[in-house]
């Protein structure tokens, strides 16, 4: 699904974060991306989402180069990206409203995704209910907790039924029960709907729960990808098992070696 070929990227006046970096992500994969602050985790997602321009190399999704945001890619931002003047329901419907504005042109909206107003409303209401936000659908972001704003942002993205889901620290504002419920939900979506998921996190346990493959990034430039195969992904009720602790310890050791 994703091919990253000789990716090089740097912010203006700074040393490269990625230099001749190569990676392949198969359709339906679940990846965690972890590393120290400033190593390029969020930048990696923005590059995949088409929100940053490469210095050289190429990123291809389903064989097409990513030169701009792609309609079938869903991105959940760390700062939520909610419109303060819009209600929860209006924010959750924003992506579908933009699709309707442009029409199914294959550029701003998928060519095969034509939704009437009733169908769009049903889809938004489904995800608000699923994420425990239905009772707050007429509230504004300023009256919500950070966790409630995050769930609204997730509902907005899932309502668009992406085939590639990019999540930037999506659970950092959530209490443990809500976080585990959403971890379970996203894992089920990955397995049942074959959605490719890439989640950025600073939390070792979250990385092990969510990613069947874990990409560890380092400070300085990243050239050779460090990838851990993870057999413990999705074991939400088994975090106390020895295998889970051993996988966390291996990841912690890898991150220490990359520092």
Secondary structure, DSSP 8 states (H G I E B T S, - for coil): -EEEEEEEE--TTS--SEEEEEEEE-TT-EEEEE-STTSSHHHHHHHHHT-S--SEEEEEETTEE-SS--TTEEEE-TT----TTSBHHHHHTHHHHHHHHH-S-SSSS-TT----HHHHHHHHHHHHHHTT-GGGTTSBGGGS-HHHHHHHHHHHHHTT--SEEEEESTTTTS-HHHHHHHHHHHHHHHHHS--EEEEE-S-HHHHHHH-SEEEE--SS-B-S-EEEE-TTTT-TT-TTSHHHHHHHHHHHHHHHHH-
